[in-house]
Amino acid sequence: MNQPLITAGELEDALAGTRPPRLLDCRARLGDLDAGHGLWWQAHLPNSRHLDLDRDLAGPPGAGGRHPLPDRQRFTEVLQRLGVTPEVPVVIYDDMGGQLAAARAWWMLACWAGHPEVQVLDGGIQAWLAHGGELHEGDDVASSPSGWCPDYRDDTWTTADALQSSGVLRVDARSRERFRGDVEPIDPVAGHIPGAVCRPSADNLEEGGRFKSPGRLAEELPQADEVVAYCGSGVTACHNILAYAIAGKPLPRLYPGSWSEWVQDPTRPVATGG
């Protein structure tokens, strides 16, 4: 796997080079299905395309949680519509340090679909602006569809049943308050999966929204022979997986349904505190 992060300066050089990357804008707002596209339409990196969290990076909410993985064929059609091919590098960005939802897109493209050159813009759109990069408005991009049919790797994620019967380390990317069960603003049950440890995705970032150094991440991230990452609905969990990649550590598997799926079965155990 290639270096998972790219700086604004490196992106500027890449866009002017012989193999300019496909830019994907993954900005989103939980609870507002149209916010991401609206943000992209108002102002986006030149030649970027909008990749929608709810419509493109997830299937319909339901028994599989709030952001289950989409059907393979459906996601393949998304990638083809955006002109994504393995021969062209991809750079993904958002405005939340990768947490909504650039890291999810990175995981789906690089880990699940197996694209060989996917990077996240470190610091997101804010870093691009701080570097002096320009923004465009409106739909100014014309791209030819691709014919790429990814060879999906289903060993990169796991299910609730498999997780319940295994002894892997479960790493929860939600806030410590939600992990302990002090508050639960979204899902009907508060707490966490028994045996889990809390690593809030925000802890992967410096104060300015860029990722911590590989060495620091390697020291801080929970370690075990096998790790599974989860969160509320399988989005910010990908931020922790990306942090492991930056640190040069073996990647955890993703539990896509995460807490929003786990608590739908009252027979599954729930823990609080910690």
C-alpha positions, 0 to 999 in steps of 0.5 A: 500500500502506498503512503496514505497521506498527501500534503497540500504542497504535494497535491499541487505538484501532483495536479501539475504533473504527468499523472494528475490524481482524481480528486474526490470531495467527501465532505458530509454532515451527519443528519443532513443528506444534502449537505455534502453535495451543497458544500461541494457545489459552493466551493471545491478543489479544482476538478474534484468530484463529489462522493456522497457518504449516504448515497455512494459510500453506504447502503440504505440504513436498516438492519445493517446499521446506519451506514452499512457497506453498499452492494458491491455492484452499486459501489462499482457503478459509483466508481465507474461513474466517477471515472475511477480506474487503478491506473489513475491515482485518487486523492480524497478530502473532507473538512473534518481531518478525514473523519467525515468521510474521507477515511471511509472513502479511502478504506472502501477504495484502498482496502476493500476495492483494492485500488493501488494509489489512494491518498487522503489530503492531510488537513483537508480543504483547510490545508489546501486553502492555507497553502494558497490553493484555489477553489472552484464552484459549481459543476465544472468537471467532465469525466469519462466513465470507467470500466473498472470492476474491482476485485473486492476483498471481504477479508478486510471487514467482519460481521457482528456474529464473527465479532461476538465469537472471537477474541480480537481486540475491539477498538471503538472510535467514538468519544469517551463519553459515548463509549462509557455510556454517559451520553448517546445522542444517536443510537437507542442504547448507550455503551460499548461492545464488551472487551473494547477499548476506546480510541476516539478518532479525534485523538489521531489528529493534531490541533490543526486537523492534520494527522499526528506523526507516524511515530506518535501514532505507533506509540498511541494506537492500541496493539494486539495480534488481531484488531477490529475497528468500529464506531457508531456506524462504520465511518469514523472507525475507518479513521482509526484504520487509516491511522494504523496505515500511517503508523506502518502497523497491520491494518485492523478489520472494519466492523461496518455495522458498528454500534448502530447494528450491534444494539439492534439485537437485544441478545448482544451484550452491552458494557458501560463505563471504562 
